[in-house]
C-alpha cells in the first residue's frame, strides 16, 4: 500500500516530507489498530487474577520486539542496500506469518469463567 501511495504522491510532485508524513500516518494508524486488538484480546481471555500480569507481559514483548527491530535496523541494515533490506524484512515477515499459522492451529480458545464472589 505504501508503495502505491508513494508513487501517487511523487507523481503529484510533493516534497519528500509530505510523503514521509503520509507513510508515518498510515503506519501509526495500523500500529494503533493492532495494539488495541491485541490488548483487548489478552485482557478478555485472561483470568481476573492474572490480568495485570498478562497485560504487562504483552507490553514487555512489544517493547522487546521494538528494541530488536531498532538494533537490527541500526546495525545490520545500515550496511545493506535498501532493496536488500526491504527484501530481507519481507522474508522475516513471511517467516513470522508461518510461525503465527502454526501457533493459531495449536491454540485452543478457552472461556474464562468469572468468579461469583468477584461480581
N, CA, C and O atoms as a GROMACS GRO file, in nm:
protein
  476
    1UNK      N    1   0.084  -0.119   0.000
    1UNK     CA    2   0.000   0.000   0.000
    1UNK      C    3   0.088   0.124   0.000
    1UNK      O    4   0.061   0.219  -0.074
    2UNK      N    5   0.193   0.124   0.083
    2UNK     CA    6   0.275   0.244   0.092
    2UNK      C    7   0.348   0.272  -0.039
    2UNK      O    8   0.373   0.388  -0.072
    3UNK      N    9   0.383   0.165  -0.114
    3UNK     CA   10   0.450   0.186  -0.243
    3UNK      C   11   0.358   0.260  -0.340
    3UNK      O   12   0.400   0.352  -0.410
    4UNK      N   13   0.230   0.218  -0.344
    4UNK     CA   14   0.135   0.284  -0.433
    4UNK      C   15   0.107   0.426  -0.388
    4UNK      O   16   0.092   0.516  -0.471
    5UNK      N   17   0.101   0.447  -0.257
    5UNK     CA   18   0.080   0.581  -0.205
    5UNK      C   19   0.198   0.671  -0.240
    5UNK      O   20   0.180   0.785  -0.281
    6UNK      N   21   0.320   0.619  -0.222
    6UNK     CA   22   0.437   0.698  -0.255
    6UNK      C   23   0.445   0.729  -0.404
    6UNK      O   24   0.482   0.839  -0.443
    7UNK      N   25   0.411   0.630  -0.488
    7UNK     CA   26   0.410   0.654  -0.632
    7UNK      C   27   0.312   0.764  -0.669
    7UNK      O   28   0.341   0.851  -0.751
    8UNK      N   29   0.194   0.759  -0.608
    8UNK     CA   30   0.093   0.862  -0.634
    8UNK      C   31   0.142   0.998  -0.587
    8UNK      O   32   0.126   1.098  -0.658
    9UNK      N   33   0.201   1.003  -0.470
    9UNK     CA   34   0.245   1.130  -0.416
    9UNK      C   35   0.363   1.187  -0.495
    9UNK      O   36   0.371   1.309  -0.512
   10UNK      N   37   0.454   1.102  -0.544
   10UNK     CA   38   0.565   1.152  -0.624
   10UNK      C   39   0.517   1.204  -0.759
   10UNK      O   40   0.575   1.298  -0.813
   11UNK      N   41   0.412   1.143  -0.813
   11UNK     CA   42   0.357   1.195  -0.939
   11UNK      C   43   0.295   1.332  -0.918
   11UNK      O   44   0.292   1.414  -1.010
   12UNK      N   45   0.247   1.358  -0.799
   12UNK     CA   46   0.186   1.488  -0.769
   12UNK      C   47   0.293   1.591  -0.731
   12UNK      O   48   0.259   1.704  -0.697
   13UNK      N   49   0.418   1.554  -0.737
   13UNK     CA   50   0.535   1.638  -0.708
   13UNK      C   51   0.529   1.702  -0.569
   13UNK      O   52   0.554   1.821  -0.553
   14UNK      N   53   0.496   1.620  -0.470
   14UNK     CA   54   0.502   1.666  -0.332
   14UNK      C   55   0.647   1.654  -0.284
   14UNK      O   56   0.728   1.584  -0.344
   15UNK      N   57   0.676   1.724  -0.178
   15UNK     CA   58   0.812   1.712  -0.123
   15UNK      C   59   0.826   1.580  -0.049
   15UNK      O   60   0.726   1.514  -0.020
   16UNK      N   61   0.948   1.542  -0.020
   16UNK     CA   62   0.971   1.415   0.048
   16UNK      C   63   0.917   1.418   0.191
   16UNK      O   64   0.887   1.313   0.248
   17UNK      N   65   0.905   1.536   0.249
   17UNK     CA   66   0.850   1.546   0.383
   17UNK      C   67   0.703   1.506   0.385
   17UNK      O   68   0.658   1.439   0.478
   18UNK      N   69   0.627   1.546   0.286
   18UNK     CA   70   0.486   1.511   0.282
   18UNK      C   71   0.466   1.361   0.257
   18UNK      O   72   0.372   1.302   0.310
   19UNK      N   73   0.552   1.301   0.178
   19UNK     CA   74   0.540   1.157   0.157
   19UNK      C   75   0.575   1.080   0.283
   19UNK      O   76   0.511   0.981   0.316
   20UNK      N   77   0.676   1.126   0.353
   20UNK     CA   78   0.712   1.062   0.479
   20UNK      C   79   0.600   1.078   0.581
   20UNK      O   80   0.571   0.985   0.657
   21UNK      N   81   0.538   1.194   0.585
   21UNK     CA   82   0.428   1.218   0.679
   21UNK      C   83   0.311   1.125   0.649
   21UNK      O   84   0.250   1.070   0.741
   22UNK      N   85   0.279   1.108   0.521
   22UNK     CA   86   0.168   1.020   0.484
   22UNK      C   87   0.198   0.875   0.522
   22UNK      O   88   0.112   0.804   0.574
   23UNK      N   89   0.319   0.830   0.497
   23UNK     CA   90   0.355   0.693   0.530
   23UNK      C   91   0.358   0.670   0.680
   23UNK      O   92   0.311   0.566   0.728
   24UNK      N   93   0.411   0.764   0.755
   24UNK     CA   94   0.415   0.750   0.901
   24UNK      C   95   0.274   0.751   0.958
   24UNK      O   96   0.247   0.679   1.054
   25UNK      N   97   0.185   0.830   0.902
   25UNK     CA   98   0.046   0.834   0.949
   25UNK      C   99  -0.022   0.700   0.927
   25UNK      O  100  -0.092   0.651   1.016
   26UNK      N  101  -0.003   0.640   0.811
   26UNK     CA  102  -0.064   0.510   0.783
   26UNK      C  103  -0.006   0.403   0.876
   26UNK      O  104  -0.081   0.322   0.931
   27UNK      N  105   0.124   0.402   0.895
   27UNK     CA  106   0.186   0.305   0.984
   27UNK      C  107   0.143   0.325   1.129
   27UNK      O  108   0.124   0.227   1.201
   28UNK      N  109   0.128   0.448   1.172
   28UNK     CA  110   0.085   0.475   1.309
   28UNK      C  111  -0.059   0.426   1.331
   28UNK      O  112  -0.089   0.368   1.436
   29UNK      N  113  -0.146   0.449   1.234
   29UNK     CA  114  -0.284   0.400   1.245
   29UNK      C  115  -0.287   0.248   1.250
   29UNK      O  116  -0.363   0.191   1.328
   30UNK      N  117  -0.207   0.182   1.168
   30UNK     CA  118  -0.201   0.036   1.169
   30UNK      C  119  -0.148  -0.015   1.303
   30UNK      O  120  -0.199  -0.114   1.356
   31UNK      N  121  -0.047   0.050   1.358
   31UNK     CA  122   0.008   0.010   1.488
   31UNK      C  123  -0.096   0.025   1.599
   31UNK      O  124  -0.106  -0.061   1.686
   32UNK      N  125  -0.172   0.131   1.595
   32UNK     CA  126  -0.276   0.152   1.696
   32UNK      C  127  -0.382   0.044   1.686
   32UNK      O  128  -0.424  -0.011   1.788
   33UNK      N  129  -0.427   0.013   1.564
   33UNK     CA  130  -0.530  -0.089   1.548
   33UNK      C  131  -0.483  -0.226   1.594
   33UNK      O  132  -0.558  -0.299   1.659
   34UNK      N  133  -0.361  -0.262   1.562
   34UNK     CA  134  -0.308  -0.392   1.604
   34UNK      C  135  -0.289  -0.395   1.755
   34UNK      O  136  -0.322  -0.495   1.819
   35UNK      N  137  -0.237  -0.288   1.813
   35UNK     CA  138  -0.213  -0.285   1.957
   35UNK      C  139  -0.342  -0.292   2.036
   35UNK      O  140  -0.350  -0.365   2.135
   36UNK      N  141  -0.443  -0.217   1.996
   36UNK     CA  142  -0.571  -0.219   2.067
   36UNK      C  143  -0.634  -0.356   2.059
   36UNK      O  144  -0.689  -0.405   2.158
   37UNK      N  145  -0.629  -0.418   1.942
   37UNK     CA  146  -0.687  -0.552   1.927
   37UNK      C  147  -0.614  -0.654   2.014
   37UNK      O  148  -0.678  -0.736   2.080
   38UNK      N  149  -0.483  -0.650   2.014
   38UNK     CA  150  -0.406  -0.744   2.096
   38UNK      C  151  -0.427  -0.723   2.244
   38UNK      O  152  -0.441  -0.820   2.319
   39UNK      N  153  -0.430  -0.598   2.288
   39UNK     CA  154  -0.453  -0.570   2.430
   39UNK      C  155  -0.593  -0.613   2.473
   39UNK      O  156  -0.610  -0.670   2.581
   40UNK      N  157  -0.693  -0.588   2.390
   40UNK     CA  158  -0.830  -0.626   2.424
   40UNK      C  159  -0.843  -0.777   2.432
   40UNK      O  160  -0.910  -0.829   2.522
   41UNK      N  161  -0.781  -0.848   2.340
   41UNK     CA  162  -0.789  -0.994   2.341
   41UNK      C  163  -0.717  -1.051   2.463
   41UNK      O  164  -0.769  -1.141   2.529
   42UNK      N  165  -0.599  -1.001   2.492
   42UNK     CA  166  -0.526  -1.054   2.606
   42UNK      C  167  -0.597  -1.021   2.737
   42UNK      O  168  -0.591  -1.100   2.831
   43UNK      N  169  -0.662  -0.907   2.745
   43UNK     CA  170  -0.736  -0.871   2.866
   43UNK      C  171  -0.861  -0.956   2.881
   43UNK      O  172  -0.893  -0.999   2.992
   44UNK      N  173  -0.932  -0.981   2.773
   44UNK     CA  174  -1.058  -1.055   2.783
   44UNK      C  175  -1.038  -1.205   2.801
   44UNK      O  176  -1.127  -1.273   2.853
   45UNK      N  177  -0.924  -1.258   2.760
   45UNK     CA  178  -0.904  -1.403   2.769
   45UNK      C  179  -0.821  -1.445   2.889
   45UNK      O  180  -0.789  -1.564   2.903
   46UNK      N  181  -0.785  -1.352   2.975
   46UNK     CA  182  -0.706  -1.389   3.093
   46UNK      C  183  -0.795  -1.391   3.217
   46UNK      O  184  -0.893  -1.318   3.224
   47UNK      N  185  -0.760  -1.477   3.314
   47UNK     CA  186  -0.838  -1.480   3.438
   47UNK      C  187  -0.822  -1.350   3.516
   47UNK      O  188  -0.725  -1.276   3.496
   48UNK      N  189  -0.914  -1.322   3.603
   48UNK     CA  190  -0.916  -1.197   3.680
   48UNK      C  191  -0.787  -1.175   3.757
   48UNK      O  192  -0.737  -1.063   3.763
   49UNK      N  193  -0.733  -1.279   3.817
   49UNK     CA  194  -0.613  -1.264   3.899
   49UNK      C  195  -0.487  -1.245   3.816
   49UNK      O  196  -0.383  -1.207   3.871
   50UNK      N  197  -0.493  -1.269   3.686
   50UNK     CA  198  -0.374  -1.262   3.600
   50UNK      C  199  -0.379  -1.147   3.501
   50UNK      O  200  -0.288  -1.134   3.420
   51UNK      N  201  -0.483  -1.062   3.503
   51UNK     CA  202  -0.499  -0.959   3.401
   51UNK      C  203  -0.380  -0.862   3.396
   51UNK      O  204  -0.329  -0.832   3.288
   52UNK      N  205  -0.336  -0.814   3.511
   52UNK     CA  206  -0.223  -0.720   3.513
   52UNK      C  207  -0.096  -0.786   3.461
   52UNK      O  208  -0.020  -0.724   3.387
   53UNK      N  209  -0.072  -0.911   3.500
   53UNK     CA  210   0.047  -0.981   3.455
   53UNK      C  211   0.045  -1.005   3.304
   53UNK      O  212   0.146  -0.986   3.237
   54UNK      N  213  -0.070  -1.046   3.251
   54UNK     CA  214  -0.081  -1.074   3.108
   54UNK      C  215  -0.062  -0.945   3.028
   54UNK      O  216   0.005  -0.947   2.924
   55UNK      N  217  -0.121  -0.834   3.073
   55UNK     CA  218  -0.103  -0.708   3.002
   55UNK      C  219   0.042  -0.660   3.010
   55UNK      O  220   0.095  -0.607   2.913
   56UNK      N  221   0.105  -0.678   3.126
   56UNK     CA  222   0.246  -0.639   3.138
   56UNK      C  223   0.334  -0.724   3.048
   56UNK      O  224   0.427  -0.674   2.986
   57UNK      N  225   0.304  -0.853   3.039
   57UNK     CA  226   0.379  -0.942   2.951
   57UNK      C  227   0.360  -0.904   2.804
   57UNK      O  228   0.454  -0.908   2.726
   58UNK      N  229   0.237  -0.866   2.768
   58UNK     CA  230   0.209  -0.822   2.631
   58UNK      C  231   0.292  -0.698   2.597
   58UNK      O  232   0.354  -0.691   2.491
   59UNK      N  233   0.292  -0.600   2.687
   59UNK     CA  234   0.367  -0.478   2.662
   59UNK      C  235   0.518  -0.502   2.665
   59UNK      O  236   0.592  -0.437   2.591
   60UNK      N  237   0.563  -0.595   2.749
   60UNK     CA  238   0.706  -0.629   2.753
   60UNK      C  239   0.751  -0.692   2.621
   60UNK      O  240   0.856  -0.656   2.569
   61UNK      N  241   0.673  -0.785   2.568
   61UNK     CA  242   0.713  -0.848   2.442
   61UNK      C  243   0.708  -0.747   2.327
   61UNK      O  244   0.789  -0.755   2.234
   62UNK      N  245   0.615  -0.653   2.332
   62UNK     CA  246   0.610  -0.547   2.230
   62UNK      C  247   0.736  -0.461   2.237
   62UNK      O  248   0.794  -0.428   2.134
   63UNK      N  249   0.777  -0.423   2.358
   63UNK     CA  250   0.896  -0.339   2.371
   63UNK      C  251   1.022  -0.414   2.331
   63UNK      O  252   1.113  -0.355   2.272
   64UNK      N  253   1.031  -0.543   2.362
   64UNK     CA  254   1.147  -0.623   2.320
   64UNK      C  255   1.152  -0.633   2.168
   64UNK      O  256   1.260  -0.624   2.109
   65UNK      N  257   1.036  -0.651   2.105
   65UNK     CA  258   1.032  -0.655   1.959
   65UNK      C  259   1.074  -0.523   1.897
   65UNK      O  260   1.145  -0.521   1.797
   66UNK      N  261   1.031  -0.412   1.956
   66UNK     CA  262   1.072  -0.281   1.906
   66UNK      C  263   1.222  -0.260   1.924
   66UNK      O  264   1.289  -0.204   1.837
   67UNK      N  265   1.274  -0.304   2.038
   67UNK     CA  266   1.418  -0.292   2.063
   67UNK      C  267   1.499  -0.374   1.963
   67UNK      O  268   1.598  -0.326   1.908
   68UNK      N  269   1.457  -0.499   1.941
   68UNK     CA  270   1.528  -0.583   1.844
   68UNK      C  271   1.520  -0.526   1.703
   68UNK      O  272   1.617  -0.532   1.628
   69UNK      N  273   1.405  -0.470   1.667
   69UNK     CA  274   1.392  -0.406   1.536
   69UNK      C  275   1.485  -0.288   1.522
   69UNK      O  276   1.546  -0.269   1.417
   70UNK      N  277   1.497  -0.207   1.628
   70UNK     CA  278   1.588  -0.094   1.624
   70UNK      C  279   1.734  -0.135   1.614
   70UNK      O  280   1.812  -0.074   1.543
   71UNK      N  281   1.769  -0.241   1.688
   71UNK     CA  282   1.907  -0.292   1.682
   71UNK      C  283   1.937  -0.346   1.543
   71UNK      O  284   2.043  -0.320   1.487
   72UNK      N  285   1.843  -0.423   1.486
   72UNK     CA  286   1.863  -0.476   1.351
   72UNK      C  287   1.880  -0.364   1.250
   72UNK      O  288   1.970  -0.368   1.166
   73UNK      N  289   1.793  -0.264   1.258
   73UNK     CA  290   1.798  -0.157   1.159
   73UNK      C  291   1.924  -0.074   1.172
   73UNK      O  292   1.981  -0.032   1.071
   74UNK      N  293   1.968  -0.048   1.295
   74UNK     CA  294   2.086   0.038   1.311
   74UNK      C  295   2.217  -0.035   1.288
   74UNK      O  296   2.318   0.029   1.255
   75UNK      N  297   2.220  -0.167   1.305
   75UNK     CA  298   2.347  -0.237   1.289
   75UNK      C  299   2.354  -0.316   1.158
   75UNK      O  300   2.441  -0.291   1.076
   76UNK      N  301   2.263  -0.410   1.139
   76UNK     CA  302   2.270  -0.498   1.023
   76UNK      C  303   2.225  -0.426   0.896
   76UNK      O  304   2.293  -0.431   0.794
   77UNK      N  305   2.109  -0.361   0.904
   77UNK     CA  306   2.052  -0.300   0.784
   77UNK      C  307   2.123  -0.172   0.742
   77UNK      O  308   2.105  -0.126   0.629
   78UNK      N  309   2.203  -0.113   0.831
   78UNK     CA  310   2.272   0.012   0.797
   78UNK      C  311   2.376  -0.008   0.688
   78UNK      O  312   2.405   0.085   0.613
   79UNK      N  313   2.432  -0.129   0.678
   79UNK     CA  314   2.536  -0.155   0.579
   79UNK      C  315   2.482  -0.215   0.450
   79UNK      O  316   2.556  -0.226   0.352
   80UNK      N  317   2.355  -0.253   0.447
   80UNK     CA  318   2.298  -0.318   0.329
   80UNK      C  319   2.232  -0.219   0.235
   80UNK      O  320   2.196  -0.108   0.274
   81UNK      N  321   2.218  -0.260   0.111
   81UNK     CA  322   2.145  -0.186   0.011
   81UNK      C  323   1.999  -0.176   0.054
   81UNK      O  324   1.949  -0.266   0.121
   82UNK      N  325   1.931  -0.071   0.016
   82UNK     CA  326   1.791  -0.052   0.056
   82UNK      C  327   1.701  -0.163   0.002
   82UNK      O  328   1.612  -0.210   0.073
   83UNK      N  329   1.722  -0.206  -0.119
   83UNK     CA  330   1.640  -0.313  -0.177
   83UNK      C  331   1.662  -0.444  -0.103
   83UNK      O  332   1.567  -0.518  -0.078
   84UNK      N  333   1.787  -0.475  -0.069
   84UNK     CA  334   1.816  -0.597   0.007
   84UNK      C  335   1.751  -0.589   0.144
   84UNK      O  336   1.696  -0.688   0.193
   85UNK      N  337   1.756  -0.472   0.207
   85UNK     CA  338   1.693  -0.454   0.338
   85UNK      C  339   1.543  -0.480   0.331
   85UNK      O  340   1.488  -0.549   0.417
   86UNK      N  341   1.477  -0.425   0.230
   86UNK     CA  342   1.333  -0.443   0.218
   86UNK      C  343   1.298  -0.589   0.188
   86UNK      O  344   1.200  -0.641   0.241
   87UNK      N  345   1.376  -0.655   0.104
   87UNK     CA  346   1.352  -0.797   0.076
   87UNK      C  347   1.376  -0.884   0.200
   87UNK      O  348   1.302  -0.979   0.224
   88UNK      N  349   1.478  -0.850   0.275
   88UNK     CA  350   1.506  -0.925   0.398
   88UNK      C  351   1.394  -0.906   0.500
   88UNK      O  352   1.354  -1.002   0.566
   89UNK      N  353   1.344  -0.784   0.512
   89UNK     CA  354   1.230  -0.759   0.602
   89UNK      C  355   1.106  -0.836   0.557
   89UNK      O  356   1.032  -0.889   0.639
   90UNK      N  357   1.083  -0.840   0.427
   90UNK     CA  358   0.968  -0.916   0.375
   90UNK      C  359   0.984  -1.065   0.405
   90UNK      O  360   0.886  -1.132   0.438
   91UNK      N  361   1.105  -1.117   0.393
   91UNK     CA  362   1.130  -1.257   0.424
   91UNK      C  363   1.108  -1.286   0.572
   91UNK      O  364   1.050  -1.388   0.607
   92UNK      N  365   1.154  -1.196   0.658
   92UNK     CA  366   1.133  -1.213   0.802
   92UNK      C  367   0.984  -1.210   0.835
   92UNK      O  368   0.938  -1.287   0.919
   93UNK      N  369   0.909  -1.121   0.770
   93UNK     CA  370   0.764  -1.116   0.793
   93UNK      C  371   0.696  -1.244   0.744
   93UNK      O  372   0.600  -1.290   0.805
   94UNK      N  373   0.746  -1.302   0.636
   94UNK     CA  374   0.691  -1.428   0.587
   94UNK      C  375   0.717  -1.541   0.686
   94UNK      O  376   0.629  -1.623   0.711
   95UNK      N  377   0.837  -1.545   0.744
   95UNK     CA  378   0.865  -1.643   0.849
   95UNK      C  379   0.774  -1.622   0.969
   95UNK      O  380   0.726  -1.719   1.029
   96UNK      N  381   0.750  -1.497   1.004
   96UNK     CA  382   0.660  -1.466   1.114
   96UNK      C  383   0.518  -1.513   1.084
   96UNK      O  384   0.448  -1.560   1.174
   97UNK      N  385   0.474  -1.502   0.960
   97UNK     CA  386   0.342  -1.549   0.920
   97UNK      C  387   0.330  -1.699   0.940
   97UNK      O  388   0.229  -1.747   0.992
   98UNK      N  389   0.432  -1.774   0.901
   98UNK     CA  390   0.427  -1.920   0.919
   98UNK      C  391   0.428  -1.959   1.066
   98UNK      O  392   0.361  -2.054   1.106
   99UNK      N  393   0.504  -1.886   1.148
   99UNK     CA  394   0.502  -1.911   1.292
   99UNK      C  395   0.363  -1.882   1.348
   99UNK      O  396   0.313  -1.958   1.432
  100UNK      N  397   0.302  -1.774   1.304
  100UNK     CA  398   0.168  -1.739   1.351
  100UNK      C  399   0.066  -1.844   1.311
  100UNK      O  400  -0.022  -1.879   1.390
  101UNK      N  401   0.077  -1.895   1.190
  101UNK     CA  402  -0.016  -2.000   1.145
  101UNK      C  403   0.000  -2.125   1.232
  101UNK      O  404  -0.100  -2.187   1.269
  102UNK      N  405   0.123  -2.161   1.263
  102UNK     CA  406   0.147  -2.276   1.350
  102UNK      C  407   0.088  -2.258   1.488
  102UNK      O  408   0.027  -2.349   1.543
  103UNK      N  409   0.107  -2.140   1.546
  103UNK     CA  410   0.052  -2.114   1.679
  103UNK      C  411  -0.101  -2.109   1.674
  103UNK      O  412  -0.167  -2.158   1.766
  104UNK      N  413  -0.157  -2.052   1.569
  104UNK     CA  414  -0.303  -2.044   1.557
  104UNK      C  415  -0.366  -2.182   1.544
  104UNK      O  416  -0.476  -2.205   1.595
  105UNK      N  417  -0.300  -2.274   1.477
  105UNK     CA  418  -0.354  -2.410   1.466
  105UNK      C  419  -0.344  -2.484   1.598
  105UNK      O  420  -0.429  -2.568   1.629
  106UNK      N  421  -0.243  -2.455   1.676
  106UNK     CA  422  -0.221  -2.522   1.804
  106UNK      C  423  -0.310  -2.466   1.914
  106UNK      O  424  -0.347  -2.538   2.006
  107UNK      N  425  -0.344  -2.337   1.905
  107UNK     CA  426  -0.415  -2.266   2.011
  107UNK      C  427  -0.561  -2.310   2.021
  107UNK      O  428  -0.630  -2.326   1.920
  108UNK      N  429  -0.606  -2.330   2.144
  108UNK     CA  430  -0.746  -2.358   2.170
  108UNK      C  431  -0.799  -2.248   2.260
  108UNK      O  432  -0.745  -2.223   2.368
  109UNK      N  433  -0.904  -2.181   2.216
  109UNK     CA  434  -0.962  -2.070   2.291
  109UNK      C  435  -1.038  -2.124   2.411
  109UNK      O  436  -1.121  -2.214   2.398
  110UNK      N  437  -1.010  -2.070   2.527
  110UNK     CA  438  -1.083  -2.111   2.646
  110UNK      C  439  -1.159  -1.991   2.701
  110UNK      O  440  -1.108  -1.879   2.701
  111UNK      N  441  -1.279  -2.016   2.748
  111UNK     CA  442  -1.362  -1.910   2.802
  111UNK      C  443  -1.332  -1.898   2.951
  111UNK      O  444  -1.339  -1.996   3.025
  112UNK      N  445  -1.298  -1.777   2.992
  112UNK     CA  446  -1.266  -1.754   3.132
  112UNK      C  447  -1.396  -1.732   3.208
  112UNK      O  448  -1.475  -1.644   3.174
  113UNK      N  449  -1.417  -1.812   3.311
  113UNK     CA  450  -1.536  -1.801   3.394
  113UNK      C  451  -1.510  -1.699   3.504
  113UNK      O  452  -1.407  -1.703   3.571
  114UNK      N  453  -1.606  -1.606   3.523
  114UNK     CA  454  -1.594  -1.510   3.631
  114UNK      C  455  -1.632  -1.578   3.761
  114UNK      O  456  -1.724  -1.659   3.767
  115UNK      N  457  -1.559  -1.544   3.865
  115UNK     CA  458  -1.589  -1.597   3.997
  115UNK      C  459  -1.711  -1.524   4.052
  115UNK      O  460  -1.723  -1.403   4.036
  116UNK      N  461  -1.802  -1.596   4.116
  116UNK     CA  462  -1.925  -1.535   4.166
  116UNK      C  463  -1.895  -1.433   4.277
  116UNK      O  464  -1.973  -1.339   4.295
  117UNK      N  465  -1.788  -1.449   4.349
  117UNK     CA  466  -1.752  -1.356   4.457
  117UNK      C  467  -1.698  -1.224   4.404
  117UNK      O  468  -1.702  -1.123   4.474
  118UNK      N  469  -1.647  -1.224   4.280
  118UNK     CA  470  -1.589  -1.103   4.225
  118UNK      C  471  -1.693  -1.010   4.165
  118UNK      O  472  -1.664  -0.893   4.141
  119UNK      N  473  -1.813  -1.057   4.141
  119UNK     CA  474  -1.923  -0.975   4.092
  119UNK      C  475  -1.917  -0.956   3.947
  119UNK      O  476  -2.004  -0.889   3.891
   0.00000   0.00000   0.00000
